[in-house]
Amino acid sequence: MELAPERNPRDPVGPDEVTVVVPTLNEAEAIGLVVDELRACGFSRILVVDGRSTDGTPEIASSRGARVVFQRGRGKADAVRTALDYVDTPYVLVMDGDHTYDPSDALKMLELARDYDEVIGARVEGRENIPLLNRLGNRVLTTIFNLLFGTKLRDVCSGMYLVRTDVARRVWFESRGFSVEVELAAHVASTTRRITDVGVGYRPRIGRAKLRAWHGISIAVDAVRLAWRYNPAFFIFAVGASALAPAASILTWVAYELLFLGVKHHVWALVGVSLGSAGVVSLLLAVMALFLKRIEYRVVEMLEELRRRVG
């Protein structure tokens, strides 16, 4: 019997090394097209994790050749956690089942997979297909994430991303629902630092949208909670720095009363100065905490690079 040629470890990751995980909940209108496109791009390991749809989604996915399992719990995070119990490939590609992402874009992500633990598909084309409120929320959340974790990502909330299976299995999955993307990215950004993104397109959604405005608030809260876990010093001092806001208000009022009305407020002035001093010190310490954390990241990157060279 002729043996298959040994794969060069520096060759791009092939579709046969990837399990595509598609979380679904009532995606009957789109799931058949998604599975067909994935298969056309060479992805043969397609795992549809269904949240117990009532519109025939599991049956359609199965008839197109996908493996279908029913998730434990509820929400997207539980779907990804369930999927990892069935994955036996080195890489996992998570992708929404609403036909918004083009599987051919995933091939660009595979080219970077050898050098990164997570590659996010940043939605840079077709952004007009994202509702305006979601677009604004995503920009705010990505900015917060980059500030908290020292990254330069463009779309931390993207619904298509490639991640090493062993890395994904080390995530605690404490978040719920749509925050799973942020939690995975936070884990990689805070440990190996091997995270990047690549531009992908975004198509009009087929079917009813499930993301609501309050999901954005939930994701923001989860991002802050994750920052508490991975960099508590920054979180504590950032909260302390918020004292600058009331301090500025108090001192502005005191100055106005003194300059224009001749009224002196010694106690309020003392309160304002005290709050302002505490806020300034906290702000400086928060900046120092971020600086030290980024030094730690650079040290980790250097050690990882040294390990790869020695190994």
C-alpha positions as CSV (number, residue, x, y, z in Angstrom):
1,M,0.0,0.0,0.0
2,E,1.3,3.4,-1.0
3,L,1.8,5.7,2.0
4,A,0.6,9.3,1.9
5,P,3.4,11.8,1.6
6,E,4.5,13.3,4.9
7,R,3.3,16.9,5.4
8,N,5.9,19.6,5.7
9,P,5.3,21.4,9.1
10,R,5.8,24.7,7.3
11,D,3.3,24.1,4.6
12,P,0.0,26.0,5.0
13,V,-2.7,24.2,7.0
14,G,-4.9,22.2,4.7
15,P,-8.7,21.9,5.0
16,D,-8.3,18.2,6.0
17,E,-6.6,19.5,9.3
18,V,-9.6,21.6,10.2
19,T,-13.0,20.8,11.7
20,V,-15.5,23.5,10.8
21,V,-17.9,24.1,13.7
22,V,-21.2,25.8,12.7
23,P,-23.4,26.7,15.7
24,T,-27.0,26.9,14.6
25,L,-30.5,27.7,15.9
26,N,-33.2,27.8,13.3
27,E,-31.0,28.4,10.3
28,A,-33.0,26.2,7.8
29,E,-32.9,28.9,5.1
30,A,-29.1,29.1,5.1
31,I,-27.5,26.0,6.5
32,G,-27.7,24.0,3.3
33,L,-25.9,26.7,1.3
34,V,-23.3,27.0,4.0
35,V,-22.5,23.3,4.1
36,D,-22.4,23.1,0.3
37,E,-20.0,26.0,0.1
38,L,-17.7,24.5,2.7
39,R,-17.5,21.2,0.9
40,A,-16.8,23.1,-2.4
41,C,-13.8,24.7,-0.7
42,G,-12.4,21.4,0.4
43,F,-13.7,21.2,4.0
44,S,-14.9,17.7,4.6
45,R,-15.1,17.7,8.4
46,I,-18.2,19.9,9.1
47,L,-19.8,19.7,12.5
48,V,-23.1,21.5,13.0
49,V,-23.8,22.0,16.6
50,D,-27.5,22.7,16.9
51,G,-29.3,24.4,19.7
52,R,-32.4,22.3,19.1
53,S,-33.9,24.1,16.2
54,T,-37.6,23.7,15.4
55,D,-37.4,24.5,11.6
56,G,-35.6,21.4,10.3
57,T,-32.1,22.8,10.4
58,P,-30.4,19.6,11.7
59,E,-32.1,17.4,9.0
60,I,-31.0,19.8,6.2
61,A,-27.4,19.9,7.5
62,S,-27.3,16.1,7.8
63,S,-28.7,15.6,4.3
64,R,-25.9,17.8,2.9
65,G,-23.2,15.7,4.5
66,A,-22.5,17.5,7.8
67,R,-22.3,15.8,11.1
68,V,-24.9,17.1,13.5
69,V,-24.8,17.1,17.3
70,F,-27.1,18.8,19.8
71,Q,-25.4,21.2,22.1
72,R,-25.4,21.1,25.9
73,G,-26.8,24.2,27.5
74,R,-27.9,27.3,25.6
75,G,-26.1,30.0,23.6
76,K,-23.1,30.1,21.3
77,A,-20.5,29.6,24.1
78,D,-22.1,26.3,25.1
79,A,-22.2,25.3,21.4
80,V,-18.5,25.8,21.0
81,R,-17.7,24.0,24.3
82,T,-19.9,21.1,23.1
83,A,-18.2,21.0,19.7
84,L,-14.7,20.6,21.3
85,D,-15.8,17.2,22.6
86,Y,-16.1,15.9,19.0
87,V,-13.1,17.6,17.3
88,D,-10.2,15.4,16.5
89,T,-8.3,17.7,14.2
90,P,-5.5,20.2,15.1
91,Y,-7.5,23.2,14.1
92,V,-11.1,24.4,14.6
93,L,-12.8,26.9,12.3
94,V,-15.9,28.4,13.9
95,M,-18.3,30.0,11.5
96,D,-21.8,31.3,11.7
97,G,-24.5,29.3,9.9
98,D,-26.4,32.3,8.4
99,H,-24.5,32.5,5.1
100,T,-22.9,35.9,6.1
101,Y,-19.3,34.5,5.7
102,D,-17.8,33.1,2.6
103,P,-15.9,29.9,3.2
104,S,-13.4,30.7,0.5
105,D,-12.1,33.5,2.9
106,A,-11.2,30.8,5.4
107,L,-8.5,29.6,3.0
108,K,-6.7,32.9,3.6
109,M,-6.8,32.2,7.3
110,L,-5.3,28.8,6.9
111,E,-2.2,30.3,5.3
112,L,-1.5,32.1,8.7
113,A,-2.4,29.2,11.0
114,R,1.1,27.8,11.4
115,D,2.3,31.0,12.9
116,Y,-0.7,31.9,15.1
117,D,-2.9,30.2,17.6
118,E,-5.9,32.2,16.5
119,V,-6.7,33.9,13.2
120,I,-9.8,36.1,13.2
121,G,-11.7,36.9,10.0
122,A,-12.1,40.7,10.3
123,R,-15.1,42.0,8.4
124,V,-13.5,44.7,6.2
125,E,-15.6,44.2,3.0
126,G,-19.4,44.3,3.0
127,R,-19.6,46.2,6.3
128,E,-22.8,47.9,4.9
129,N,-24.5,44.5,5.6
130,I,-23.8,44.9,9.3
131,P,-26.6,47.0,11.0
132,L,-25.3,50.5,11.9
133,L,-25.8,50.1,15.6
134,N,-23.9,46.7,15.5
135,R,-21.1,48.4,13.5
136,L,-20.7,51.1,16.1
137,G,-20.9,48.7,19.0
138,N,-18.3,46.4,17.4
139,R,-15.9,49.3,16.9
140,V,-16.3,50.4,20.5
141,L,-15.8,46.8,21.8
142,T,-12.8,46.2,19.6
143,T,-11.2,49.4,20.8
144,I,-11.8,48.5,24.5
145,F,-10.4,45.0,23.8
146,N,-7.3,46.4,22.2
147,L,-6.7,48.8,25.0
148,L,-7.2,46.1,27.7
149,F,-5.2,43.4,26.0
150,G,-2.6,45.3,24.0
151,T,-3.6,44.0,20.6
152,K,-4.2,45.6,17.3
153,L,-7.3,43.7,16.1
154,R,-9.9,45.1,13.7
155,D,-12.9,42.9,14.6
156,V,-12.8,41.0,17.8
157,C,-16.5,40.1,17.6
158,S,-16.3,38.4,14.2
159,G,-18.3,35.2,13.8
160,M,-15.6,33.4,11.8
161,Y,-12.2,32.6,13.4
162,L,-9.6,29.8,13.2
163,V,-8.1,28.5,16.5
164,R,-5.8,25.7,17.5
165,T,-7.8,23.0,19.1
166,D,-5.5,22.5,22.0
167,V,-5.5,26.2,22.8
168,A,-9.4,26.4,22.6
169,R,-9.6,23.5,25.0
170,R,-7.7,25.5,27.6
171,V,-10.3,28.2,27.7
172,W,-12.6,28.2,30.7
173,F,-15.7,29.3,28.8
174,E,-17.1,31.3,31.6
175,S,-18.9,33.8,29.3
176,R,-22.3,33.1,27.7
177,G,-23.8,33.6,24.3
178,F,-22.0,35.9,21.8
179,S,-19.2,36.8,24.3
180,V,-17.4,33.5,23.4
181,E,-15.4,35.2,20.6
182,V,-14.1,37.8,23.0
183,E,-13.2,35.2,25.6
184,L,-11.3,33.1,23.1
185,A,-9.4,36.1,21.9
186,A,-8.7,37.3,25.5
187,H,-7.2,33.9,26.4
188,V,-4.9,33.9,23.4
189,A,-4.0,37.5,23.7
190,S,-3.1,37.0,27.4
191,T,-1.1,33.8,27.1
192,T,0.7,33.0,23.9
193,R,0.0,36.4,22.2
194,R,-0.1,34.6,18.9
195,I,-3.2,36.2,17.6
196,T,-3.9,38.1,14.4
197,D,-6.7,38.8,11.9
198,V,-7.2,38.8,8.1
199,G,-9.7,40.7,6.1
200,V,-12.8,38.8,5.0
201,G,-16.1,39.7,3.4
202,Y,-19.5,39.9,5.0
203,R,-22.7,39.1,3.1
204,P,-26.4,39.8,3.8
205,R,-27.8,37.5,6.4
206,I,-30.3,34.8,5.3
207,G,-33.0,34.4,7.9
208,R,-33.8,36.3,11.1
209,A,-31.1,38.0,13.0
210,K,-30.5,36.9,16.6
211,L,-28.0,39.6,17.8
212,R,-29.7,42.4,19.7
213,A,-28.4,45.7,21.1
214,W,-28.3,44.3,24.7
215,H,-25.9,41.6,23.5
216,G,-23.3,44.4,22.9
217,I,-23.7,45.6,26.5
218,S,-23.2,42.0,27.7
219,I,-20.1,41.5,25.5
220,A,-18.6,44.8,26.9
221,V,-19.3,43.6,30.5
222,D,-17.6,40.3,29.7
223,A,-14.6,42.1,28.2
224,V,-14.2,44.1,31.4
225,R,-14.6,40.9,33.5
226,L,-11.9,39.2,31.4
227,A,-9.6,42.2,31.9
228,W,-10.1,41.7,35.7
229,R,-9.0,38.2,35.4
230,Y,-6.0,38.7,33.2
231,N,-4.8,42.1,34.4
232,P,-6.5,42.9,37.8
233,A,-4.0,45.7,38.7
234,F,-5.0,47.7,35.6
235,F,-8.7,47.1,36.4
236,I,-8.4,48.3,40.0
237,F,-6.4,51.4,39.1
238,A,-8.7,52.2,36.1
239,V,-11.7,52.2,38.5
240,G,-9.7,54.5,40.8
241,A,-9.0,56.8,37.9
242,S,-12.7,57.3,37.4
243,A,-12.5,59.6,40.5
244,L,-11.2,62.3,38.1
245,A,-14.7,62.8,36.7
246,P,-16.4,63.9,39.9
247,A,-13.3,65.8,41.0
248,A,-13.3,67.9,37.8
249,S,-17.0,68.6,38.3
250,I,-16.6,69.7,41.9
251,L,-13.5,71.8,41.3
252,T,-15.2,73.5,38.3
253,W,-18.2,74.4,40.4
254,V,-16.0,75.6,43.3
255,A,-14.0,77.8,40.9
256,Y,-17.1,79.3,39.3
257,E,-18.6,80.1,42.7
258,L,-15.4,81.8,43.8
259,L,-14.6,83.7,40.7
260,F,-18.0,84.9,39.7
261,L,-20.0,85.0,42.9
262,G,-17.3,85.4,45.5
263,V,-18.5,82.4,47.5
264,K,-15.8,80.1,49.0
265,H,-16.4,76.4,49.5
266,H,-13.4,75.2,51.5
267,V,-14.7,71.7,52.3
268,W,-15.9,71.0,48.7
269,A,-12.5,72.3,47.4
270,L,-10.7,69.9,49.7
271,V,-13.0,67.0,48.5
272,G,-12.3,67.9,44.9
273,V,-8.6,68.1,45.4
274,S,-8.5,64.8,47.3
275,L,-10.6,63.0,44.6
276,G,-8.5,64.6,41.9
277,S,-5.2,63.5,43.5
278,A,-6.5,60.0,44.0
279,G,-7.6,59.9,40.4
280,V,-4.3,61.1,39.0
281,V,-2.3,58.6,41.0
282,S,-4.7,55.8,40.0
283,L,-4.5,56.8,36.3
284,L,-0.7,56.8,36.4
285,L,-0.7,53.4,38.1
286,A,-3.2,52.1,35.6
287,V,-0.9,53.2,32.7
288,M,2.1,51.6,34.5
289,A,0.1,48.3,34.9
290,L,-0.6,48.3,31.2
291,F,3.0,49.1,30.4
292,L,4.2,46.2,32.7
293,K,1.7,43.9,31.2
294,R,2.9,44.6,27.7
295,I,6.5,44.1,28.8
296,E,5.3,40.7,30.1
297,Y,3.7,40.0,26.7
298,R,7.0,40.9,24.9
299,V,9.0,38.6,27.2
300,V,6.5,35.8,26.5
301,E,6.8,36.4,22.8
302,M,10.6,36.3,23.0
303,L,10.6,33.1,25.1
304,E,8.2,31.5,22.6
305,E,10.3,32.5,19.7
306,L,13.4,31.1,21.4
307,R,11.5,27.9,22.2
308,R,10.6,27.5,18.5
309,R,14.2,28.1,17.3
310,V,15.6,25.6,19.8
311,G,12.9,23.1,19.1
